[in-house]
Amino acid sequence: MRFWVIIAAALLLSLGLTGLAGYFLVPTIIFNGLGTEGVHNRWVQLDPLPRSLLYVPTFSTTIVPDDAWQGTINLWKKYRFRDFNFLFPVNHPNYRLVPALEEREGHYDPGLEFIDDYNHQVLFKIRPTTFTTVHWPQDGQALFRLPAVQQLLQAMDPAQWWHDVWTMDLRPKKWRELWRQRQRPLSWGDLAYALFVAQCRQEFFPEVKHLSFDPEKNLGLASLERPDNLFIHERLYAFAENNFYLLDWQMRLGNLSAESFREHLLQEIEFAPRRPDDVFTLYDAFTELPYAKKISEEGATFLYLAWSYDLNQENYLRSLVHYLEKSKDGMYFLAPLYTYIHRVYGDKFISMHDLQKAEAAAKAQALAKAQDEELAKLRQEEDTSNLPPAERIKKVIENAKKQWQHNQQIRTWQKD
Protein backbone atom coordinates (compact mmCIF):
# COMPACT_ATOMS: atom_id res chain seq x y z
CA MET A 1 0.00 0.00 0.00
CA ARG A 2 2.78 2.38 0.93
CA PHE A 3 4.45 1.58 -2.39
CA TRP A 4 1.48 2.73 -4.44
CA VAL A 5 1.18 5.90 -2.39
CA ILE A 6 4.80 6.71 -3.13
CA ILE A 7 4.26 6.01 -6.84
CA ALA A 8 1.18 8.26 -6.94
CA ALA A 9 2.96 11.04 -5.10
CA ALA A 10 5.90 10.79 -7.51
CA LEU A 11 3.59 10.98 -10.52
CA LEU A 12 1.78 13.99 -9.13
CA LEU A 13 5.07 15.70 -8.35
CA SER A 14 6.35 14.92 -11.84
CA LEU A 15 3.21 16.29 -13.45
CA GLY A 16 3.37 19.39 -11.28
CA LEU A 17 7.00 20.03 -12.13
CA THR A 18 6.28 19.44 -15.83
CA GLY A 19 3.37 21.86 -15.76
CA LEU A 20 5.43 24.41 -13.86
CA ALA A 21 8.31 24.07 -16.30
CA GLY A 22 5.89 24.37 -19.20
CA TYR A 23 4.37 27.49 -17.72
CA PHE A 24 7.77 29.17 -17.63
CA LEU A 25 9.20 27.72 -20.86
CA VAL A 26 6.25 27.83 -23.25
CA PRO A 27 6.40 31.65 -23.80
CA THR A 28 10.00 31.36 -24.99
CA ILE A 29 9.10 28.39 -27.21
CA ILE A 30 6.26 30.35 -28.83
CA PHE A 31 8.54 33.38 -29.20
CA ASN A 32 11.22 31.31 -30.94
CA GLY A 33 8.71 30.34 -33.62
CA LEU A 34 8.01 33.91 -34.79
CA GLY A 35 10.40 33.61 -37.72
CA THR A 36 9.52 30.06 -38.77
CA GLU A 37 5.98 28.91 -37.99
CA GLY A 38 4.47 32.15 -36.76
CA VAL A 39 1.73 31.91 -34.13
CA HIS A 40 -1.64 30.34 -34.88
CA ASN A 41 -4.05 29.69 -32.03
CA ARG A 42 -7.36 30.98 -30.71
CA TRP A 43 -5.66 34.07 -29.28
CA VAL A 44 -3.22 35.11 -32.00
CA GLN A 45 -3.03 34.63 -35.77
CA LEU A 46 0.40 35.86 -36.88
CA ASP A 47 2.24 34.83 -40.04
CA PRO A 48 5.99 34.12 -39.82
CA LEU A 49 8.08 37.28 -39.79
CA PRO A 50 10.68 37.69 -42.56
CA ARG A 51 14.27 38.06 -41.45
CA SER A 52 14.18 41.83 -42.11
CA LEU A 53 11.49 42.24 -39.42
CA LEU A 54 13.03 39.98 -36.77
CA TYR A 55 15.97 42.25 -36.09
CA VAL A 56 16.53 45.92 -36.96
CA PRO A 57 20.18 47.01 -36.90
CA THR A 58 21.15 50.52 -35.86
CA PHE A 59 22.70 53.07 -38.16
CA SER A 60 24.14 56.47 -37.49
CA THR A 61 23.71 59.66 -39.46
CA THR A 62 26.69 61.14 -37.64
CA ILE A 63 29.54 61.04 -40.14
CA VAL A 64 33.04 62.08 -39.13
CA PRO A 65 33.92 64.82 -41.66
CA ASP A 66 37.04 64.09 -43.69
CA ASP A 67 39.03 66.42 -45.95
CA ALA A 68 36.79 65.72 -48.94
CA TRP A 69 33.70 66.50 -46.88
CA GLN A 70 35.16 69.74 -45.51
CA GLY A 71 36.18 70.81 -49.00
CA THR A 72 32.59 70.79 -50.27
CA ILE A 73 30.54 71.72 -47.19
CA ASN A 74 30.29 75.37 -48.29
CA LEU A 75 28.47 74.22 -51.43
CA TRP A 76 25.53 72.96 -49.37
CA LYS A 77 22.87 74.89 -47.50
CA LYS A 78 20.27 73.61 -45.02
CA TYR A 79 16.62 74.16 -45.93
CA ARG A 80 13.31 73.01 -44.48
CA PHE A 81 11.18 70.78 -46.68
CA ARG A 82 7.85 70.21 -44.93
CA ASP A 83 8.71 68.23 -41.76
CA PHE A 84 12.46 67.77 -42.20
CA ASN A 85 15.56 69.95 -42.38
CA PHE A 86 18.42 68.74 -44.57
CA LEU A 87 21.20 69.95 -46.85
CA PHE A 88 20.54 71.17 -50.39
CA PRO A 89 23.39 71.49 -52.94
CA VAL A 90 22.34 74.99 -54.01
CA ASN A 91 25.87 76.15 -54.77
CA HIS A 92 27.26 72.84 -55.99
CA PRO A 93 28.36 72.67 -59.66
CA ASN A 94 27.43 68.96 -59.95
CA TYR A 95 23.76 69.25 -58.96
CA ARG A 96 20.81 71.24 -60.18
CA LEU A 97 17.44 71.40 -58.43
CA VAL A 98 14.33 70.88 -60.57
CA PRO A 99 10.74 71.01 -59.23
CA ALA A 100 8.87 67.72 -59.45
CA LEU A 101 5.12 68.35 -59.59
CA GLU A 102 3.20 65.08 -59.79
CA GLU A 103 -0.55 64.88 -60.23
CA ARG A 104 -2.23 62.38 -57.92
CA GLU A 105 -5.98 61.94 -57.76
CA GLY A 106 -6.73 65.42 -59.02
CA HIS A 107 -4.17 67.36 -56.98
CA TYR A 108 -0.47 68.08 -57.32
CA ASP A 109 2.27 67.08 -54.89
CA PRO A 110 5.40 69.23 -54.98
CA GLY A 111 8.58 67.17 -54.83
CA LEU A 112 12.26 67.70 -55.58
CA GLU A 113 14.58 66.29 -58.21
CA PHE A 114 18.32 66.83 -58.38
CA ILE A 115 19.89 66.28 -61.77
CA ASP A 116 23.47 65.94 -62.93
CA ASP A 117 24.41 69.29 -64.42
CA TYR A 118 26.65 67.61 -67.01
CA ASN A 119 24.54 64.89 -68.62
CA HIS A 120 21.18 65.96 -67.11
CA GLN A 121 20.43 62.57 -65.54
CA VAL A 122 18.16 62.49 -62.51
CA LEU A 123 20.38 61.55 -59.56
CA PHE A 124 18.03 61.90 -56.61
CA LYS A 125 14.26 62.21 -56.23
CA ILE A 126 12.60 63.40 -53.03
CA ARG A 127 8.86 63.06 -52.72
CA PRO A 128 6.62 65.23 -50.52
CA THR A 129 6.57 64.34 -46.86
CA THR A 130 3.33 62.91 -45.54
CA PHE A 131 2.03 62.09 -42.12
CA THR A 132 -0.62 59.70 -40.97
CA THR A 133 -2.16 58.85 -37.63
CA VAL A 134 -0.81 55.61 -36.21
CA HIS A 135 -3.46 52.94 -35.62
CA TRP A 136 -1.93 50.57 -33.10
CA PRO A 137 -3.24 47.02 -33.69
CA GLN A 138 -4.63 46.55 -30.18
CA ASP A 139 -7.98 45.30 -31.50
CA GLY A 140 -6.58 43.11 -34.23
CA GLN A 141 -6.01 40.00 -32.09
CA ALA A 142 -8.04 38.36 -29.32
CA LEU A 143 -4.94 38.36 -27.11
CA PHE A 144 -4.70 42.16 -27.20
CA ARG A 145 -8.31 42.49 -26.07
CA LEU A 146 -7.70 40.67 -22.81
CA PRO A 147 -8.02 43.11 -19.87
CA ALA A 148 -4.58 42.26 -18.46
CA VAL A 149 -2.88 42.73 -21.85
CA GLN A 150 -4.81 45.93 -22.59
CA GLN A 151 -3.72 47.31 -19.23
CA LEU A 152 -0.12 46.43 -20.09
CA LEU A 153 -0.30 48.16 -23.48
CA GLN A 154 -2.13 51.24 -22.22
CA ALA A 155 0.52 51.74 -19.54
CA MET A 156 3.21 52.05 -22.24
CA ASP A 157 4.22 55.49 -23.45
CA PRO A 158 3.62 55.79 -27.27
CA ALA A 159 7.20 57.01 -27.67
CA GLN A 160 8.40 53.83 -25.98
CA TRP A 161 6.19 51.77 -28.31
CA TRP A 162 7.77 53.48 -31.28
CA HIS A 163 11.26 52.83 -29.96
CA ASP A 164 10.51 49.15 -29.26
CA VAL A 165 8.94 48.65 -32.69
CA TRP A 166 12.36 49.43 -34.13
CA THR A 167 14.75 48.09 -31.50
CA MET A 168 13.20 44.93 -30.00
CA ASP A 169 15.12 41.82 -31.00
CA LEU A 170 12.64 39.15 -32.13
CA ARG A 171 15.24 36.57 -33.14
CA PRO A 172 14.98 33.17 -31.42
CA LYS A 173 16.39 32.97 -27.89
CA LYS A 174 19.09 30.35 -27.46
CA TRP A 175 18.65 28.33 -24.27
CA ARG A 176 22.39 27.98 -23.79
CA GLU A 177 22.85 31.75 -23.98
CA LEU A 178 20.00 32.35 -21.54
CA TRP A 179 21.59 29.93 -19.09
CA ARG A 180 25.10 31.32 -19.58
CA GLN A 181 23.97 34.93 -19.10
CA ARG A 182 21.72 33.98 -16.18
CA GLN A 183 18.70 35.41 -17.97
CA ARG A 184 15.22 34.18 -17.14
CA PRO A 185 12.95 32.85 -19.91
CA LEU A 186 10.26 35.11 -21.25
CA SER A 187 7.18 35.64 -19.14
CA TRP A 188 3.67 35.57 -20.56
CA GLY A 189 3.55 39.37 -20.31
CA ASP A 190 6.85 39.60 -22.22
CA LEU A 191 5.43 37.29 -24.90
CA ALA A 192 2.24 39.34 -25.24
CA TYR A 193 4.22 42.54 -25.74
CA ALA A 194 6.62 40.86 -28.18
CA LEU A 195 3.65 39.61 -30.23
CA PHE A 196 2.24 43.14 -30.22
CA VAL A 197 5.56 44.51 -31.56
CA ALA A 198 5.66 41.76 -34.20
CA GLN A 199 2.10 42.66 -35.28
CA CYS A 200 3.11 46.33 -35.53
CA ARG A 201 6.09 45.52 -37.74
CA GLN A 202 3.96 43.43 -40.08
CA GLU A 203 1.35 46.18 -40.43
CA PHE A 204 3.68 49.20 -40.55
CA PHE A 205 6.38 47.81 -42.85
CA PRO A 206 4.88 45.61 -45.56
CA GLU A 207 7.12 44.72 -48.50
CA VAL A 208 10.20 46.14 -46.79
CA LYS A 209 13.56 44.66 -47.79
CA HIS A 210 15.60 46.07 -44.93
CA LEU A 211 15.11 48.23 -41.83
CA SER A 212 17.57 50.24 -39.74
CA PHE A 213 17.20 52.70 -36.89
CA ASP A 214 19.11 55.74 -35.66
CA PRO A 215 18.60 55.85 -31.87
CA GLU A 216 20.23 59.29 -31.53
CA LYS A 217 17.73 61.04 -33.79
CA ASN A 218 14.92 58.51 -33.28
CA LEU A 219 14.60 58.04 -37.05
CA GLY A 220 13.90 54.78 -38.86
CA LEU A 221 15.03 53.98 -42.39
CA ALA A 222 13.38 51.40 -44.65
CA SER A 223 14.67 50.03 -47.94
CA LEU A 224 11.64 49.38 -50.17
CA GLU A 225 11.13 47.41 -53.32
CA ARG A 226 12.84 49.02 -56.31
CA PRO A 227 10.50 50.76 -58.76
CA ASP A 228 12.92 49.83 -61.55
CA ASN A 229 16.54 48.84 -62.10
CA LEU A 230 17.76 52.43 -62.07
CA PHE A 231 16.90 53.66 -58.57
CA ILE A 232 16.98 52.50 -54.95
CA HIS A 233 13.81 53.42 -53.06
CA GLU A 234 14.08 54.35 -49.36
CA ARG A 235 11.72 55.83 -46.78
CA LEU A 236 12.56 57.73 -43.61
CA TYR A 237 10.21 57.43 -40.62
CA ALA A 238 9.74 59.83 -37.73
CA PHE A 239 7.18 59.70 -34.94
CA ALA A 240 5.55 62.47 -32.89
CA GLU A 241 2.18 62.88 -31.16
CA ASN A 242 0.91 59.52 -32.41
CA ASN A 243 1.64 60.38 -36.05
CA PHE A 244 4.01 58.86 -38.62
CA TYR A 245 6.00 61.40 -40.68
CA LEU A 246 7.40 59.94 -43.88
CA LEU A 247 10.01 61.15 -46.36
CA ASP A 248 10.52 59.10 -49.53
CA TRP A 249 13.46 59.30 -51.88
CA GLN A 250 14.97 57.42 -54.79
CA MET A 251 18.71 57.28 -55.48
CA ARG A 252 20.27 56.38 -58.83
CA LEU A 253 22.16 53.10 -58.65
CA GLY A 254 25.92 53.02 -59.19
CA ASN A 255 26.38 56.79 -59.27
CA LEU A 256 28.94 58.35 -56.91
CA SER A 257 27.30 61.79 -57.04
CA ALA A 258 23.95 60.28 -56.04
CA GLU A 259 25.59 58.35 -53.18
CA SER A 260 27.32 61.54 -52.01
CA PHE A 261 23.98 63.35 -52.03
CA ARG A 262 22.42 60.62 -49.84
CA GLU A 263 25.36 60.84 -47.45
CA HIS A 264 24.95 64.60 -47.06
CA LEU A 265 21.18 64.27 -46.63
CA LEU A 266 21.49 61.71 -43.84
CA GLN A 267 24.35 63.55 -42.17
CA GLU A 268 22.40 66.70 -41.38
CA ILE A 269 18.76 65.60 -41.53
CA GLU A 270 16.56 66.67 -38.64
CA PHE A 271 12.93 65.96 -37.90
CA ALA A 272 11.03 69.18 -37.16
CA PRO A 273 7.22 69.06 -37.55
CA ARG A 274 5.90 71.93 -39.62
CA ARG A 275 4.47 75.05 -38.00
CA PRO A 276 2.01 77.56 -39.47
CA ASP A 277 4.66 80.30 -39.63
CA ASP A 278 7.27 78.20 -41.48
CA VAL A 279 6.14 79.55 -44.84
CA PHE A 280 6.68 83.13 -43.67
CA THR A 281 10.12 82.23 -42.33
CA LEU A 282 11.12 80.90 -45.74
CA TYR A 283 9.75 83.95 -47.54
CA ASP A 284 11.46 86.35 -45.12
CA ALA A 285 14.75 84.55 -45.74
CA PHE A 286 14.22 85.10 -49.47
CA THR A 287 13.52 88.83 -49.07
CA GLU A 288 16.78 89.27 -47.15
CA LEU A 289 18.85 87.91 -50.06
CA PRO A 290 20.66 90.35 -52.37
CA TYR A 291 19.14 90.66 -55.82
CA ALA A 292 21.83 88.50 -57.45
CA LYS A 293 20.87 85.57 -55.21
CA LYS A 294 17.15 86.19 -55.59
CA ILE A 295 17.42 85.35 -59.28
CA SER A 296 19.67 82.35 -58.57
CA GLU A 297 18.83 78.78 -57.59
CA GLU A 298 19.27 79.71 -53.94
CA GLY A 299 16.47 82.28 -54.05
CA ALA A 300 14.27 80.02 -56.19
CA THR A 301 14.67 77.24 -53.62
CA PHE A 302 13.36 79.46 -50.82
CA LEU A 303 10.33 80.50 -52.88
CA TYR A 304 9.58 76.99 -54.14
CA LEU A 305 9.71 75.50 -50.64
CA ALA A 306 7.45 78.28 -49.33
CA TRP A 307 4.99 77.70 -52.18
CA SER A 308 5.06 73.90 -51.59
CA TYR A 309 3.21 74.36 -48.28
CA ASP A 310 0.11 75.56 -50.15
CA LEU A 311 -0.06 75.44 -53.93
CA ASN A 312 -3.07 77.76 -53.86
CA GLN A 313 -0.79 80.63 -52.83
CA GLU A 314 -0.55 82.13 -56.31
CA ASN A 315 1.57 85.08 -55.15
CA TYR A 316 4.51 82.80 -54.29
CA LEU A 317 4.27 81.10 -57.67
CA ARG A 318 4.05 84.48 -59.39
CA SER A 319 7.16 85.74 -57.58
CA LEU A 320 8.99 82.48 -58.31
CA VAL A 321 8.36 82.74 -62.04
CA HIS A 322 9.15 86.48 -62.06
CA TYR A 323 12.62 86.12 -60.58
CA LEU A 324 13.49 82.94 -62.49
CA GLU A 325 12.66 84.64 -65.80
CA LYS A 326 15.37 87.17 -64.99
CA SER A 327 17.95 84.42 -64.36
CA LYS A 328 20.18 83.21 -67.17
CA ASP A 329 20.00 79.61 -65.86
CA GLY A 330 16.37 79.62 -64.80
CA MET A 331 14.89 77.54 -67.61
CA TYR A 332 15.56 74.18 -65.92
CA PHE A 333 13.59 75.36 -62.92
CA LEU A 334 10.94 77.12 -65.00
CA ALA A 335 10.04 74.32 -67.42
CA PRO A 336 8.02 72.18 -64.95
CA LEU A 337 6.44 75.35 -63.50
CA TYR A 338 5.26 76.44 -66.95
CA THR A 339 3.74 72.98 -67.46
CA TYR A 340 1.96 73.21 -64.11
CA ILE A 341 0.65 76.73 -64.85
CA HIS A 342 -0.66 75.65 -68.25
CA ARG A 343 -2.49 72.63 -66.80
CA VAL A 344 -3.93 74.35 -63.73
CA TYR A 345 -4.52 77.95 -64.80
CA GLY A 346 -4.54 77.87 -68.58
CA ASP A 347 -4.73 81.49 -69.80
CA LYS A 348 -5.98 82.80 -66.45
CA PHE A 349 -2.60 83.02 -64.73
CA ILE A 350 -1.53 86.64 -64.12
CA SER A 351 2.23 87.12 -64.26
CA MET A 352 4.10 89.68 -62.20
CA HIS A 353 4.58 91.82 -65.33
CA ASP A 354 0.84 91.76 -66.09
CA LEU A 355 0.07 92.57 -62.46
CA GLN A 356 2.42 95.56 -62.55
CA LYS A 357 0.81 96.78 -65.78
CA ALA A 358 -2.64 96.45 -64.23
CA GLU A 359 -1.52 98.38 -61.15
CA ALA A 360 -0.02 101.13 -63.32
CA ALA A 361 -3.21 101.37 -65.37
CA ALA A 362 -5.34 101.60 -62.22
CA LYS A 363 -3.08 104.33 -60.86
CA ALA A 364 -3.28 106.31 -64.11
CA GLN A 365 -7.07 105.98 -64.15
CA ALA A 366 -7.30 107.24 -60.56
CA LEU A 367 -5.03 110.18 -61.41
CA ALA A 368 -7.13 111.16 -64.48
CA LYS A 369 -10.31 111.01 -62.41
CA ALA A 370 -8.81 113.25 -59.73
CA GLN A 371 -7.67 115.73 -62.38
CA ASP A 372 -11.14 115.86 -63.96
CA GLU A 373 -12.80 116.47 -60.60
CA GLU A 374 -10.35 119.21 -59.70
CA LEU A 375 -10.78 120.89 -63.10
CA ALA A 376 -14.56 120.86 -62.78
CA LYS A 377 -14.28 122.49 -59.36
CA LEU A 378 -11.96 125.19 -60.67
CA ARG A 379 -14.27 126.03 -63.57
CA GLN A 380 -17.13 126.43 -61.18
CA GLU A 381 -15.07 128.77 -59.02
CA GLU A 382 -13.85 130.74 -62.09
CA ASP A 383 -17.37 131.83 -63.06
CA THR A 384 -17.41 135.64 -62.42
CA SER A 385 -20.29 136.65 -64.68
CA ASN A 386 -22.56 137.60 -61.79
CA LEU A 387 -19.94 139.59 -59.79
CA PRO A 388 -19.44 143.37 -59.65
CA PRO A 389 -16.42 144.68 -61.68
CA ALA A 390 -14.11 145.17 -58.64
CA GLU A 391 -14.81 141.71 -57.22
CA ARG A 392 -14.58 140.21 -60.71
CA ILE A 393 -10.95 141.45 -61.08
CA LYS A 394 -10.06 140.13 -57.60
CA LYS A 395 -11.60 136.73 -58.41
CA VAL A 396 -9.66 136.45 -61.66
CA ILE A 397 -6.38 136.99 -59.78
CA GLU A 398 -7.31 134.31 -57.18
CA ASN A 399 -8.25 131.85 -59.91
CA ALA A 400 -4.91 132.38 -61.64
CA LYS A 401 -3.08 131.55 -58.39
CA LYS A 402 -5.19 128.38 -57.88
CA GLN A 403 -4.56 127.31 -61.47
CA TRP A 404 -0.82 127.67 -60.93
CA GLN A 405 -1.02 125.58 -57.70
CA HIS A 406 -3.11 122.95 -59.49
CA ASN A 407 -0.55 122.64 -62.28
CA GLN A 408 2.20 122.15 -59.71
CA GLN A 409 0.21 119.41 -58.03
CA ILE A 410 -0.33 117.59 -61.33
CA ARG A 411 3.44 117.68 -62.02
CA THR A 412 4.04 116.11 -58.60
CA TRP A 413 1.54 113.30 -59.29
CA GLN A 414 3.11 112.61 -62.66
CA LYS A 415 6.53 112.25 -61.08
CA ASP A 416 5.15 109.73 -58.61
Secondary structure by P-SEA (a helix, b strand, c coil): caaaaaaaaaaaaaaaaaaaaaaacaaaaaaaacccccccccccccccccccccbbbbbbccccccaaaaaccccbbbbbcccbbbbbccccccbbbbbbbbbcccbbbbbbbbcccccccccbbbcbbbbbbbbcccccccccccaaaaaaaaaccaaaaaaaacccccccccaaaaaaaccccccaaaaaaaaaaaaaaaaaccccccccccccccbbbbbcccccccbbbbbbbbbcccbbbbbbbccccccaaaaaaaaaaaabbbbbccccaaaaaaaaaaaaccccccccaaaaaaaaaaaaacccaaaaaaaaaaaaaacccccccaaaaaaaaaaccccccccaaaaaaaaaaaaaaaaaaaaaaaaaaaaaaaccccccaaaaaaaaaaaaaaaaaaaaaaaaaaac
